Amino acid sequence: MSAAGQTEGFNGFHVCLMRKYTVIEERYIGKKVVVRTYSAGNFFGELVTYDSRTGTIVLKNSRRMHRWFTDKGCSLSEIATYGTVYEKSRINTPIPEMIIAEVIELIPATEEAIQNLENAPIYQPQ
């Protein structure tokens, strides 16, 4: 057993025994991600901070995906890989920075998805 403050490897991640949270929190910092939450919906943006103990993140240039559709699959994983079909989706106005609680999934976005989601038209109700 290691002393407090030392790290032990586990499946490629290092766990800090003193702080009792994983370095996985830092894995996606500064990257564009697709986020699923428990009750606030789905988002796309650049991850600024992530606290795995509380499930709270800060996203920069965040866009809420009120409704999303993909013709390349059926899950949020495809949105993070390919982006969305604009005509069947509702992507909201970019927000410079926001705090999002109850995060249950962070998916790194591919370059294709980033281009698609950043250029998605802002949904306007008819």
C-alpha positions as CSV (number, residue, x, y, z in Angstrom):
1,M,0.0,0.0,0.0
2,S,1.3,3.5,-0.9
3,A,1.6,6.4,1.4
4,A,-0.9,9.3,1.1
5,G,0.0,11.6,-1.7
6,Q,1.7,8.9,-3.8
7,T,0.2,7.5,-7.0
8,E,-0.6,4.0,-8.1
9,G,-1.2,2.9,-11.7
10,F,-4.6,1.4,-12.6
11,N,-5.5,0.7,-16.2
12,G,-3.3,3.5,-17.5
13,F,-4.7,6.1,-15.0
14,H,-3.0,7.3,-11.8
15,V,-5.0,7.6,-8.7
16,C,-3.9,10.2,-6.1
17,L,-4.5,8.5,-2.8
18,M,-4.4,11.8,-0.8
19,R,-6.9,13.7,-2.9
20,K,-9.0,10.7,-3.6
21,Y,-9.9,11.5,-7.1
22,T,-8.4,10.5,-10.4
23,V,-6.3,12.3,-12.9
24,I,-9.0,11.3,-15.4
25,E,-10.4,14.8,-14.6
26,E,-7.5,16.3,-16.5
27,R,-7.6,14.0,-19.4
28,Y,-10.0,16.1,-21.5
29,I,-9.3,19.6,-20.2
30,G,-8.9,22.0,-23.1
31,K,-10.6,19.5,-25.6
32,K,-13.9,19.8,-27.3
33,V,-16.4,17.3,-25.9
34,V,-20.0,16.2,-26.1
35,V,-21.6,16.0,-22.7
36,R,-24.5,14.0,-21.4
37,T,-26.1,15.1,-18.1
38,Y,-28.6,13.4,-15.8
39,S,-31.3,16.1,-16.2
40,A,-30.0,19.2,-18.0
41,G,-29.7,17.6,-21.5
42,N,-26.7,17.3,-23.9
43,F,-24.0,19.9,-24.6
44,F,-21.0,20.5,-26.9
45,G,-18.1,22.7,-25.9
46,E,-14.5,23.0,-24.7
47,L,-13.9,21.5,-21.3
48,V,-12.4,24.0,-18.8
49,T,-12.7,22.1,-15.5
50,Y,-14.2,18.8,-14.4
51,D,-14.8,17.7,-10.8
52,S,-15.6,13.9,-10.8
53,R,-16.5,14.0,-7.2
54,T,-19.5,16.2,-7.9
55,G,-20.0,15.6,-11.6
56,T,-19.7,19.3,-12.3
57,I,-17.9,20.8,-15.3
58,V,-17.3,24.2,-16.8
59,L,-17.7,24.4,-20.5
60,K,-16.4,27.3,-22.7
61,N,-18.3,28.2,-26.0
62,S,-21.0,25.7,-25.0
63,R,-23.9,24.8,-27.1
64,R,-26.9,23.0,-25.7
65,M,-28.2,20.3,-28.1
66,H,-31.9,20.4,-27.4
67,R,-32.6,17.9,-30.0
68,W,-30.1,16.0,-32.1
69,F,-30.2,13.6,-34.9
70,T,-27.6,11.5,-36.8
71,D,-28.0,9.4,-39.9
72,K,-24.9,7.4,-39.0
73,G,-26.1,5.7,-35.9
74,C,-28.4,6.2,-33.0
75,S,-26.4,7.5,-30.0
76,L,-24.6,10.5,-28.7
77,S,-21.3,8.7,-29.6
78,E,-22.1,9.2,-33.3
79,I,-22.8,12.9,-32.6
80,A,-19.3,13.2,-31.1
81,T,-17.8,11.3,-34.1
82,Y,-19.7,12.7,-37.1
83,G,-21.8,15.7,-35.9
84,T,-25.5,16.2,-36.4
85,V,-28.0,16.5,-39.2
86,Y,-28.9,20.2,-39.1
87,E,-32.4,19.9,-40.5
88,K,-33.5,17.5,-37.8
89,S,-31.7,19.0,-34.8
90,R,-32.0,21.9,-32.5
91,I,-28.7,23.4,-31.5
92,N,-28.9,26.5,-29.3
93,T,-26.9,29.7,-29.2
94,P,-23.3,29.4,-28.1
95,I,-22.7,30.5,-24.4
96,P,-19.3,31.9,-23.6
97,E,-19.0,29.9,-20.4
98,M,-21.3,27.8,-18.2
99,I,-21.3,25.5,-15.3
100,I,-23.0,22.2,-15.8
101,A,-23.9,19.8,-13.0
102,E,-24.8,16.0,-12.9
103,V,-22.5,15.1,-15.8
104,I,-22.7,11.4,-16.5
105,E,-20.8,11.2,-19.8
106,L,-18.0,13.1,-21.5
107,I,-17.2,12.1,-25.1
108,P,-14.2,13.6,-26.9
109,A,-15.3,15.1,-30.3
110,T,-13.5,14.3,-33.5
111,E,-12.4,17.1,-35.9
112,E,-15.4,16.2,-38.2
113,A,-17.9,16.6,-35.3
114,I,-16.2,19.8,-34.1
115,Q,-16.6,21.5,-37.5
116,N,-20.2,20.3,-37.8
117,L,-21.3,21.4,-34.3
118,E,-19.4,24.7,-34.3
119,N,-21.1,25.6,-37.6
120,A,-24.6,24.3,-36.7
121,P,-27.2,27.0,-37.3
122,I,-28.8,28.4,-34.2
123,Y,-32.2,27.0,-33.8
124,Q,-35.0,29.5,-34.4
125,P,-38.6,28.5,-33.5
126,Q,-41.0,28.9,-36.5
